[in-house]
């Protein structure tokens, strides 16, 4: 067999394998779609025509701005790579093309979602890349006809990389489209548990690096040299804090291509080209500022993409956030010290469809405003708590847009800061609030008890009225410890006084477990066991006793819900309810939707539980879910409310309601 014949044969076999993979992938996707449509567990609609909310997809937004429907105005196409709402979504701009902030139609799924989806605008045409796969006809065939770009990526071999962002641009002004690869390098950073006892990160930095592969062929048949690092001054290489999202344009109007990057956190860095159009050389990076402060996104894992959004002949930034929202950062057209000036982010809006509050939503249902129906309070990755008001409608309520709660006169938000996350300083904008609502101090008003990325159990006292709640600033939950105040072994900082410090990102549940009329606290202890912190009244003062491991498995041993350490610890979302109506309180825990831990009854050592498994088949989690219960139809039977990691809220009736 000749070499050419062998090449044809192997190419044919490869194409057959790719086709088979595509067919199988399509069948899996179809199966998942049917499962989602048939499941009782469905996203909750706003049922509020005319309502406008933040435009968003699920966890992680990779924006691809373009005129997708070719009607003369710019639309938003956004790739969302995570569960359960994986997909690429088309948000139609129905304005006349002259509105800077149109209200978009709800997203319409047009294909699978991918990490690292990027759009390059070449001669007015959008070219979408997902790493080395190029989709030159994306508007007509989406991801169906990839062209493989043959670029040597051995420079990443043996390194821990994320955000491998490919971009087509004529880097050196020779008329040929080259490839720029931005990537986050986590090799030195590691990931987890590397603080010393002073809160200083002892691993290396997170790096955001960039290389260029020069095209020495043609645009129709490119040939790429091995990628080399982008050249900076004095032998330096332009670098940011991970997730670089490189964007090349003549930002300062001097005829060459400058570089503007995002990062894993929330800011933007500008590198001026101090070389030439044909031999670029980039100056040290400058953080973009506005009114003297760094230009920041609300959250992190930001993904900027450039386009002239408002038609004023300069390039703006369309930026995706970790929670699925997308913002416009408008270029003012001005330069200060040769640095382009931008306005702060404004998040795009869409017609309301399904309730969403950020990402990794953690809902709790209660009548917050004392009007006779159950509202929703909800935490999320950004560290906010949102109030989603039930406007009436019994089992299918009409909902208001989420409103961020205030506490102590300011918008409430928990953030990790430089050393609050056990997984390191890259997570400084996350808060991971999870909560329950009940009367904690016995004054008849519902309070909020919450946990977060810190692992500190705190509460927000309601100092308002039943119909107009008002929250004081956060205060620690105090425990009458017998000895030193405990903390997880990997927590570098010391608890203050008698505060309750335990595993991060796990729900504290306020419930009268022992039926004595006082609200107790159930939460994971420092080793991952659910513990009963009993409330007692001593000389007219409410106190909280140290936790006891009264929750047992079927064998009568203490039930450990998470044996992992450090960053793998905690992460358990808990609801307590009598799910099956047998008069005993059960546990609902995060899983692919919600696992039911059936209460088998009391023993001398505590209560035994059996994990029955997930209540429904539909998967809502890649990372986690957060179960709660509601009774919107007021039949006395708890129904399921689940916050998913895409930030949407899902609802299903309790199966026993059908037979009652």
TIZA-567250 format. One record per residue (C-alpha): x, y negated, z negated; residue in three letters. Coordinates in pm, whole numbers, plus 50000, padded with zeros to 5 digits. Example, Ala and Ser with C-alpha at 12.3 -4.5 7.8 and 13.67 -1.06 7.14 Angstrom:
BEGIN
512305045049220Ala 513675010649286Ser 
//
This chain:
BEGIN
500005000050000Unk 501344965950096Unk 501814938449838Unk 499084918150007Unk 496644947850002Unk 497434953949636Unk 496784917249567Unk 493384919249740Unk 492494951049550Unk 493484937749207Unk 491784904649278Unk 488614923149373Unk 488734944249058Unk 489314912948850Unk 486324896049013Unk 484174926748943Unk 485264926248578Unk 484534888948552Unk 481114894348713Unk 480344922748473Unk 481384901348177Unk 479154873248305Unk 476204897348340Unk 476744911247990Unk 477154876247847Unk 473934866148017Unk 472104896247871Unk 473364888047522Unk 472294851847564Unk 468864862747695Unk 468474886847401Unk 469354859047155Unk 466854835747324Unk 464054861447307Unk 464914868746942Unk 464794831746860Unk 461484826447039Unk 459874856946877Unk 461114850046525Unk 458734835546263Unk 461694813646158Unk 461394782346371Unk 462734746546361Unk 460404721546196Unk 458984695546435Unk 458594659346328Unk 455014658846461Unk 455404621246480Unk 454994607046834Unk 456874574546880Unk 459404582046605Unk 463034575346696Unk 465954592446519Unk 469704597046566Unk 470544615946884Unk 472234648346798Unk 473114684146874Unk 474184710246619Unk 477544713746448Unk 480264696646657Unk 479504672946943Unk 481684673247255Unk 480274644447466Unk 480354645347845Unk 478924611447953Unk 477854610548319Unk 474964603248550Unk 473854639348529Unk 470574635648719Unk 472034610848972Unk 469324585048921Unk 471724555948881Unk 471974553848503Unk 474324571048260Unk 473034600848065Unk 474544619747776Unk 475564655847822Unk 476824671047498Unk 478404705047439Unk 477644721647105Unk 479744753147050Unk 478374766046720Unk 475424786646591Unk 472474787146596Unk 471914760246860Unk 474874768147083Unk 474414751147415Unk 475214722147642Unk 472394696747626Unk 471244670147870Unk 469834638647707Unk 468074619347981Unk 468344581748001Unk 464944570248125Unk 465724533148116Unk 466424512548425Unk 470124516248368Unk 470524481648218Unk 469894490447852Unk 473004494847643Unk 471164515047381Unk 468314533547549Unk 466164558147357Unk 467014591547511Unk 464694620547573Unk 465234650847346Unk 468084673047456Unk 467384698947723Unk 469644729347722Unk 471424733748055Unk 473994760247966Unk 476204775747700Unk 478114754247457Unk 481894753847439Unk 484654741147216Unk 487054717947398Unk 484634707047672Unk 485984674947828Unk 484974653348122Unk 487444636248355Unk 486044609748589Unk 487884611048921Unk 486844586749195Unk 483484582949024Unk 482864620249006Unk 482674639148674Unk 484924669648647Unk 484334690748337Unk 487124711448189Unk 487014738047921Unk 490724743047868Unk 492114758148191Unk 488704762548352Unk 487664733848576Unk 484074727748688Unk 484214702748971Unk 480494706249056Unk 479174705848702Unk 476044685448783Unk 474794711749025Unk 476164744648892Unk 477164736848532Unk 479564764148416Unk 478864789248692Unk 481824783648925Unk 485054778548733Unk 488324770648905Unk 491254783948704Unk 494114758948663Unk 497384778248658Unk 499334759848391Unk 501994775448168Unk 500754774347806Unk 503594794147648Unk 504504763247444Unk 501544772047219Unk 502604808147170Unk 503104816846805Unk 501574784246687Unk 498204778546518Unk 496284755646750Unk 492814740946772Unk 491194714646995Unk 492984724847313Unk 491734695847521Unk 492534695747893Unk 492204664648106Unk 492774656648476Unk 494504623548549Unk 497064609748791Unk 499624606048516Unk 502534592848725Unk 500794573048999Unk 501684595849292Unk 498064601649393Unk 497974637249260Unk 495854648848968Unk 498004662148689Unk 496894680048371Unk 497284665448024Unk 496804689547734Unk 496064676047390Unk 496064700847105Unk 495934702246728Unk 498894720946578Unk 498134735446233Unk 501314756046200Unk 502954733845940Unk 499724723445771Unk 498614758945696Unk 495124755745559Unk 494514762345195Unk 495494757044830Unk 498754737344864Unk 498404709044612Unk 500804705244323Unk 499514695543979Unk 499744658844076Unk 497394663344370Unk 500144660144632Unk 499854682144941Unk 502984703544963Unk 502434718845307Unk 503344700145622Unk 501214675645821Unk 498484683046069Unk 499794673846413Unk 497984662346724Unk 500284666647020Unk 500104661047396Unk 501854675047700Unk 501594667948070Unk 501844692948356Unk 502854674248673Unk 501174684748997Unk 503754690549272Unk 501284705649517Unk 498144688949647Unk 494814680449490Unk 493164708449685Unk 495884733849608Unk 497684721549296Unk 500964735249170Unk 501854725448818Unk 505234722248656Unk 505654735348303Unk 504074710548061Unk 506454686447889Unk 505844663747594Unk 504574629247676Unk 507444604847650Unk 507574578447379Unk 510134551547300Unk 513394559547121Unk 512964596547190Unk 509704598646996Unk 506624616947113Unk 503144601547071Unk 501334620446798Unk 498184616946585Unk 496624635946296Unk 495294665646492Unk 492464667346748Unk 494024640946980Unk 491364637847256Unk 493724618747490Unk 492194591747710Unk 494284574047975Unk 493334540248121Unk 494804506148190Unk 493494492747861Unk 495614460847866Unk 495224452548237Unk 498934453448331Unk 498624479948601Unk 499774511348419Unk 498014538048217Unk 497934533847840Unk 496834560947599Unk 494034560547341Unk 493444589647104Unk 491084601146835Unk 492104624446554Unk 490794652046327Unk 489614626046079Unk 487904593646174Unk 490214567346330Unk 491644558546672Unk 495224552546780Unk 496374531547076Unk 499684537947251Unk 500704510447492Unk 502554520947805Unk 505744500447790Unk 507224519248085Unk 505654517848429Unk 502854533348630Unk 505214559048780Unk 507384564848472Unk 505164561448163Unk 506734555547825Unk 504574550047521Unk 505184526647229Unk 504494536146870Unk 500824541446798Unk 498654513546657Unk 495474520846462Unk 492494503046616Unk 490944477746379Unk 487834456146357Unk 487714425346136Unk 490894436145964Unk 489764471445877Unk 490444503946061Unk 487834512446321Unk 486254543946177Unk 483554568846260Unk 481054578745990Unk 482314614545972Unk 485284633146123Unk 486434658346385Unk 485744630046628Unk 485884634347006Unk 486154602147211Unk 485514601547585Unk 485874570747807Unk 483444555548054Unk 482184520848142Unk 478924525947956Unk 477544490447974Unk 478674481748327Unk 480914452548231Unk 484004466248408Unk 485864478048101Unk 486014512647949Unk 484044520347636Unk 484294550347406Unk 481554576247375Unk 482394595347058Unk 481054627946919Unk 480984634346544Unk 481204667146352Unk 477524665646260Unk 476394665046624Unk 475694627946656Unk 477154606546935Unk 478104569746914Unk 479044541147144Unk 482154521647054Unk 481954491647284Unk 485014475847440Unk 484794438047392Unk 487154431947685Unk 489464412347455Unk 493084419047365Unk 494854409947041Unk 498624414347056Unk 498054434847374Unk 495754458947187Unk 492164463647316Unk 489414453447075Unk 486304474247011Unk 483104470146814Unk 482174494346532Unk 480314526146630Unk 476584525046695Unk 474894558846705Unk 472614566546997Unk 468924573046939Unk 466464598147082Unk 462784605747070Unk 462244626646756Unk 461714663646815Unk 462914686146530Unk 464024676046180Unk 467804673646149Unk 470014659345877Unk 473694660945965Unk 475314695245959Unk 475234724045709Unk 471954710145582Unk 471004719445223Unk 467294712045170Unk 465164712344857Unk 461384707744867Unk 459634686644603Unk 457024659444573Unk 459584631644543Unk 457154602544571Unk 454274617844371Unk 451714615144651Unk 450534651244630Unk 452594667844904Unk 456064682944918Unk 458814661845069Unk 462374673045142Unk 465594661444983Unk 468654673645171Unk 472434673245144Unk 474944678145424Unk 478634679645519Unk 479004641945513Unk 478144641145142Unk 474844622245169Unk 471474631445023Unk 468554623745251Unk 464874618245171Unk 462584631745442Unk 459074620245358Unk 456054642345417Unk 453414619645572Unk 450634645545547Unk 449304674145753Unk 449304704145517Unk 451094733745679Unk 452284713145978Unk 453224679945820Unk 454034647845996Unk 457514636245894Unk 459324603345860Unk 462934599145970Unk 465544608845708Unk 466574580745475Unk 469844581945282Unk 469254578844911Unk 470844551944698Unk 472244557244349Unk 473534529744125Unk 472504503944384Unk 474664518544663Unk 474184544444935Unk 474984577344767Unk 477874596244921Unk 480404621444793Unk 483714623944979Unk 486784645244918Unk 489264617244975Unk 492944626245009Unk 492924655344762Unk 489364665344673Unk 489144695044911Unk 491054726544825Unk 491604730245201Unk 493724699245218Unk 493774662245309Unk 492404668145660Unk 488954672345499Unk 488814638445331Unk 485524626745491Unk 483514657345389Unk 481294659945080Unk 479184691545121Unk 476384681044887Unk 474014708544768Unk 471264702144518Unk 468114710544328Unk 465444687644187Unk 463774689943849Unk 463274670143530Unk 466694672943371Unk 466304649243075Unk 462684656442986Unk 461254622043063Unk 458704634943314Unk 460524622243627Unk 462314644643879Unk 466094641143873Unk 468714654844112Unk 471404679244000Unk 474094684744263Unk 477414700744347Unk 479814691444624Unk 483224696544777Unk 484724688144436Unk 483004715844237Unk 481804690343979Unk 478214695943869Unk 476654661643830Unk 473214646343811Unk 471404615643936Unk 468964603043675Unk 465654590143804Unk 465124556743629Unk 462234545943847Unk 458574555343840Unk 456704586043968Unk 455744568644293Unk 458904547744331Unk 461944568444233Unk 465174550044161Unk 468474567344090Unk 471244557743851Unk 474874564443943Unk 476104600243916Unk 476894614043572Unk 478554646943473Unk 476594676643342Unk 477954682842991Unk 478384717542837Unk 479044725742472Unk 482164745742555Unk 483684768342292Unk 487314758742343Unk 489024743742649Unk 486884732242939Unk 487164759043210Unk 487884752843578Unk 488734774743879Unk 492344786243875Unk 493124767644200Unk 491664733944095Unk 494734711644060Unk 492964684143861Unk 491764686043501Unk 488094683443398Unk 487154653343187Unk 485734660842846Unk 482924686342847Unk 482004683343215Unk 480944714043413Unk 483494721843686Unk 483064753343891Unk 483374766444245Unk 482784742344529Unk 479824740544766Unk 477504762644560Unk 474004752344455Unk 473204744044092Unk 469614755044031Unk 467594738243756Unk 464894762343634Unk 463314773043306Unk 464734808143330Unk 463764820442983Unk 460324804042974Unk 460914783042661Unk 459774750342817Unk 463304736642868Unk 464994735143206Unk 468144756243219Unk 470904756543479Unk 471914785943701Unk 475154782043896Unk 478214802443993Unk 480904801943726Unk 484614797043792Unk 485044833343906Unk 482034835344138Unk 479484851243903Unk 476044834943875Unk 475774822943516Unk 472874812843293Unk 473554779743117Unk 470824778542853Unk 469224745942748Unk 468514740642380Unk 467224712242167Unk 469344704041862Unk 468164675641634Unk 466054661141915Unk 469024662342155Unk 469154684542462Unk 472374704542491Unk 473634729742743Unk 475284761642619Unk 478184778742800Unk 477204801743085Unk 476414838543039Unk 476604865343305Unk 473084878843272Unk 472614885843645Unk 473414922343715Unk 473634944944017Unk 471704977644045Unk 474384995643845Unk 474024971243557Unk 477354953743619Unk 477704915943638Unk 476704904143984Unk 479614886844157Unk 478414866744454Unk 481844856244575Unk 485124872444467Unk 487274851144701Unk 489824825344596Unk 490474788744672Unk 488944777745006Unk 487044810445039Unk 485404806344698Unk 481974792444618Unk 479944784744929Unk 476844802244792Unk 473524784744837Unk 470914796844592Unk 467154793544545Unk 465194809444260Unk 461564819144316Unk 459124847844277Unk 459274857844642Unk 457164889444624Unk 454604878444362Unk 455454904744100Unk 455874879043823Unk 459694880643817Unk 462044853843948Unk 464124865444245Unk 467214850644408Unk 467394838644767Unk 470954834344893Unk 472604821845208Unk 473274847845475Unk 472494848545845Unk 469264832145722Unk 468374841545361Unk 469084873245166Unk 466474884144912Unk 467884896444582Unk 464874913944431Unk 464544911344052Unk 464194947343928Unk 463494936943572Unk 465154929443240Unk 467604952143055Unk 469334946842719Unk 472264930842906Unk 470354909543152Unk 468334912143471Unk 469054936843750Unk 468884926344114Unk 468864945244441Unk 470004928944764Unk 467194937645005Unk 468974919545288Unk 467924891045516Unk 464294880845516Unk 464274876545894Unk 466364888146188Unk 467074854346346Unk 470674843146275Unk 470984806946163Unk 474574807246043Unk 478124809646164Unk 479444794045844Unk 476464793045611Unk 472764786845562Unk 470914771545268Unk 467564786645162Unk 464794769044973Unk 461054774644931Unk 458024753345013Unk 454284755744979Unk 452954730945230Unk 449664749745276Unk 449174750144894Unk 448204786844874Unk 450494793244576Unk 452794815744779Unk 456374803944841Unk 457304801145206Unk 460854798945338Unk 462694766945425Unk 466254771445554Unk 468854745145625Unk 471104757745904Unk 474624747545986Unk 473394729546297Unk 471694705246058Unk 468184715346160Unk 465594727845913Unk 463764760445981Unk 460474773245837Unk 458704806945811Unk 455644817745616Unk 456064843845348Unk 455014877345503Unk 452654884945215Unk 450674853445294Unk 449244871345599Unk 447474897345390Unk 446234874245114Unk 
//
